[in-house]
Amino acid sequence: MLSPNQKHLEVDLYDINPEKVRDLIIDYLYNEKCDEIKMTRKMLHLGTSDSEIYKTVVQIVRLAFVEVGGNFDQPTVDSLERVMDILASKAYVWGTLIDLCRV
């Protein structure tokens, strides 16, 4: 069951490309981690609007690209695979099943 902050991800895999995959990663993290990010931002006295949460998720993914030496704006299949590895390694700390990050 989805929480009120979550939406069903409807994925159009037609003409899938690295940018769409990057955006799917962002959407997945937003849907899975919205409540936790909101709670953390609230404890830090930061804004908790949906747009601020989404920006935080985008920043998480941007930082993963930096960590692997990739380009967020021009992702490649190789950089996406390495970003997924970085995010999967962090999933344990976040309390997310690693297998979900590698679907």
Backbone as CSV, one residue per row, in Angstrom:
resi,resn,N_x,N_y,N_z,CA_x,CA_y,CA_z,C_x,C_y,C_z
1,MET,0.844,-1.193,0.000,0.000,0.000,0.000,0.877,1.240,0.000
2,LEU,0.526,2.215,-0.802,1.306,3.431,-0.923,0.876,4.457,0.110
3,SER,1.860,5.179,0.657,1.537,6.246,1.598,0.959,7.422,0.819
4,PRO,0.368,8.401,1.503,-0.207,9.554,0.795,0.815,10.322,-0.041
5,ASN,2.091,10.256,0.345,3.120,10.983,-0.398,3.617,10.222,-1.613
6,GLN,3.206,8.977,-1.732,3.704,8.159,-2.815,2.689,8.074,-3.946
7,LYS,3.215,7.834,-5.115,2.356,7.627,-6.273,2.826,6.360,-6.969
8,HIS,1.937,5.772,-7.712,2.311,4.598,-8.482,3.206,5.047,-9.632
9,LEU,4.345,4.399,-9.753,5.249,4.735,-10.843,4.790,4.031,-12.106
10,GLU,4.332,4.805,-13.047,3.974,4.239,-14.331,5.129,4.535,-15.267
11,VAL,5.724,3.484,-15.763,6.956,3.606,-16.518,6.700,3.323,-17.979
12,ASP,7.092,4.248,-18.815,7.045,4.048,-20.246,8.448,3.630,-20.681
13,LEU,8.618,2.361,-20.983,9.930,1.858,-21.360,10.189,1.959,-22.857
14,TYR,9.252,2.547,-23.575,9.461,2.754,-24.990,10.525,3.825,-25.167
15,ASP,11.474,3.554,-26.000,12.582,4.493,-26.243,13.326,4.839,-24.953
16,ILE,13.553,3.850,-24.107,14.279,4.092,-22.865,15.687,4.566,-23.204
17,ASN,16.169,5.508,-22.434,17.502,6.056,-22.644,18.103,6.385,-21.276
18,PRO,19.386,6.703,-21.214,20.016,6.974,-19.920,19.336,8.081,-19.111
19,GLU,18.833,9.115,-19.766,18.159,10.191,-19.041,16.877,9.691,-18.380
20,LYS,16.116,8.851,-19.090,14.897,8.285,-18.508,15.233,7.388,-17.322
21,VAL,16.311,6.619,-17.443,16.712,5.748,-16.338,17.102,6.590,-15.134
22,ARG,17.874,7.664,-15.346,18.241,8.568,-14.255,16.996,9.121,-13.578
23,ASP,16.031,9.536,-14.378,14.791,10.090,-13.827,13.982,9.035,-13.075
24,LEU,14.017,7.793,-13.549,13.345,6.705,-12.837,14.002,6.441,-11.484
25,ILE,15.318,6.549,-11.431,16.032,6.395,-10.161,15.568,7.474,-9.187
26,ILE,15.491,8.699,-9.671,15.043,9.820,-8.831,13.614,9.572,-8.348
27,ASP,12.730,9.194,-9.260,11.332,8.949,-8.885,11.223,7.819,-7.868
28,TYR,11.996,6.762,-8.076,11.968,5.642,-7.139,12.404,6.098,-5.746
29,LEU,13.536,6.798,-5.677,14.024,7.256,-4.372,13.041,8.218,-3.717
30,TYR,12.452,9.093,-4.506,11.468,10.022,-3.952,10.305,9.255,-3.326
31,ASN,9.795,8.288,-4.057,8.656,7.521,-3.566,9.001,6.658,-2.361
32,GLU,10.210,6.142,-2.316,10.607,5.255,-1.219,11.111,6.002,0.008
33,LYS,11.690,7.171,-0.171,12.371,7.850,0.931,11.750,9.188,1.324
34,CYS,10.648,9.552,0.733,10.024,10.854,0.992,9.770,11.076,2.483
35,ASP,9.164,10.121,3.135,8.816,10.297,4.551,10.057,10.459,5.423
36,GLU,11.083,9.640,5.173,12.309,9.731,5.970,13.035,11.051,5.747
37,ILE,13.096,11.489,4.502,13.758,12.759,4.197,12.992,13.907,4.830
38,LYS,11.676,13.836,4.740,10.846,14.884,5.348,11.087,14.968,6.850
39,MET,11.143,13.818,7.517,11.369,13.790,8.949,12.754,14.362,9.296
40,THR,13.760,13.984,8.530,15.111,14.487,8.775,15.173,15.993,8.567
41,ARG,14.589,16.468,7.486,14.603,17.914,7.217,13.848,18.674,8.306
42,LYS,12.766,18.092,8.793,12.006,18.740,9.862,12.850,18.847,11.129
43,MET,13.580,17.775,11.470,14.440,17.800,12.655,15.552,18.846,12.506
44,LEU,15.960,19.118,11.274,17.000,20.110,11.009,16.425,21.508,10.782
45,HIS,15.118,21.636,10.980,14.400,22.901,10.787,14.555,23.420,9.359
46,LEU,14.477,22.478,8.405,14.502,22.815,6.986,13.110,22.592,6.414
47,GLY,12.872,23.155,5.262,11.563,23.027,4.634,11.224,21.584,4.297
48,THR,9.935,21.286,4.331,9.482,19.916,4.080,8.424,19.823,2.983
49,SER,8.366,20.827,2.115,7.398,20.759,1.023,7.815,19.657,0.049
50,ASP,6.865,19.204,-0.741,7.163,18.158,-1.720,8.290,18.576,-2.657
51,SER,8.292,19.846,-3.073,9.341,20.296,-3.998,10.709,20.296,-3.323
52,GLU,10.756,20.629,-2.030,12.039,20.607,-1.320,12.528,19.177,-1.113
53,ILE,11.614,18.274,-0.866,11.985,16.860,-0.728,12.507,16.346,-2.059
54,TYR,11.825,16.690,-3.137,12.247,16.251,-4.467,13.637,16.798,-4.796
55,LYS,13.876,18.064,-4.480,15.204,18.656,-4.719,16.280,17.921,-3.936
56,THR,15.962,17.497,-2.717,16.911,16.741,-1.905,17.248,15.416,-2.578
57,VAL,16.237,14.741,-3.098,16.455,13.467,-3.781,17.319,13.673,-5.019
58,VAL,17.025,14.714,-5.785,17.840,15.011,-6.968,19.290,15.243,-6.549
59,GLN,19.487,15.942,-5.443,20.846,16.199,-4.961,21.543,14.902,-4.553
60,ILE,20.823,13.984,-3.936,21.396,12.679,-3.572,21.908,11.973,-4.826
61,VAL,21.092,11.986,-5.885,21.483,11.315,-7.124,22.639,12.074,-7.781
62,ARG,22.590,13.408,-7.774,23.703,14.201,-8.322,25.022,13.848,-7.632
63,LEU,24.980,13.753,-6.304,26.191,13.428,-5.548,26.699,12.026,-5.882
64,ALA,25.788,11.099,-6.134,26.203,9.750,-6.537,26.939,9.813,-7.873
65,PHE,26.459,10.634,-8.788,27.160,10.800,-10.068,28.554,11.386,-9.852
66,VAL,28.664,12.361,-8.964,29.972,12.941,-8.658,30.904,11.862,-8.104
67,GLU,30.382,11.042,-7.188,31.199,9.992,-6.573,31.766,9.017,-7.598
68,VAL,31.036,8.764,-8.676,31.509,7.803,-9.675,32.195,8.483,-10.854
69,GLY,32.306,9.805,-10.799,32.942,10.530,-11.902,32.061,10.636,-13.125
70,GLY,30.748,10.526,-12.931,29.805,10.609,-14.046,29.220,12.002,-14.180
71,ASN,28.402,12.172,-15.196,27.768,13.457,-15.485,26.260,13.287,-15.326
72,PHE,25.689,13.935,-14.328,24.250,13.850,-14.061,23.441,14.277,-15.282
73,ASP,23.872,15.338,-15.946,23.116,15.885,-17.077,23.261,15.066,-18.355
74,GLN,24.333,14.287,-18.445,24.551,13.428,-19.608,24.972,12.036,-19.138
75,PRO,24.033,11.326,-18.513,24.387,10.003,-17.972,24.679,8.996,-19.080
76,THR,25.532,8.051,-18.757,25.818,6.941,-19.662,25.385,5.656,-18.969
77,VAL,25.307,4.595,-19.730,24.948,3.306,-19.153,25.968,2.937,-18.074
78,ASP,27.248,3.148,-18.354,28.298,2.829,-17.386,28.149,3.653,-16.110
79,SER,27.942,4.961,-16.247,27.817,5.793,-15.043,26.554,5.445,-14.263
80,LEU,25.474,5.097,-14.948,24.242,4.694,-14.267,24.450,3.410,-13.471
81,GLU,25.190,2.462,-14.051,25.470,1.221,-13.323,26.269,1.517,-12.063
82,ARG,27.258,2.410,-12.161,28.069,2.750,-10.994,27.267,3.557,-9.975
83,VAL,26.376,4.425,-10.443,25.498,5.175,-9.533,24.604,4.202,-8.785
84,MET,24.053,3.222,-9.487,23.198,2.228,-8.830,23.985,1.449,-7.783
85,ASP,25.257,1.146,-8.072,26.087,0.458,-7.088,26.287,1.319,-5.843
86,ILE,26.553,2.618,-6.040,26.736,3.545,-4.914,25.445,3.614,-4.093
87,LEU,24.329,3.798,-4.764,23.047,3.912,-4.057,22.693,2.610,-3.351
88,ALA,22.999,1.475,-3.978,22.723,0.188,-3.345,23.583,0.011,-2.103
89,SER,24.823,0.476,-2.150,25.686,0.337,-0.976,25.197,1.220,0.172
90,LYS,24.557,2.330,-0.163,24.013,3.217,0.861,22.637,2.762,1.347
91,ALA,22.011,1.892,0.583,20.653,1.454,0.911,20.588,0.788,2.275
92,TYR,21.623,0.074,2.626,21.630,-0.599,3.922,21.515,0.426,5.054
93,VAL,22.257,1.501,4.939,22.223,2.556,5.950,20.850,3.218,5.967
94,TRP,20.257,3.371,4.806,18.946,4.014,4.706,17.820,3.094,5.126
95,GLY,18.106,1.797,5.257,17.056,0.847,5.628,16.225,0.403,4.437
96,THR,16.812,0.424,3.254,16.132,-0.012,2.037,16.751,-1.335,1.604
97,LEU,15.930,-2.265,1.200,16.459,-3.539,0.719,17.331,-3.300,-0.502
98,ILE,18.547,-3.804,-0.459,19.501,-3.603,-1.561,18.927,-4.144,-2.864
99,ASP,18.225,-5.268,-2.810,17.675,-5.846,-4.036,16.721,-4.895,-4.737
100,LEU,16.008,-4.060,-3.995,15.096,-3.107,-4.618,15.845,-2.061,-5.421
101,CYS,17.061,-1.756,-5.014,17.857,-0.742,-5.716,18.480,-1.304,-6.989
102,ARG,18.485,-2.596,-7.146,19.121,-3.208,-8.302,18.107,-3.841,-9.246
103,VAL,16.817,-3.478,-9.127,15.774,-4.037,-9.976,15.980,-3.554,-11.391
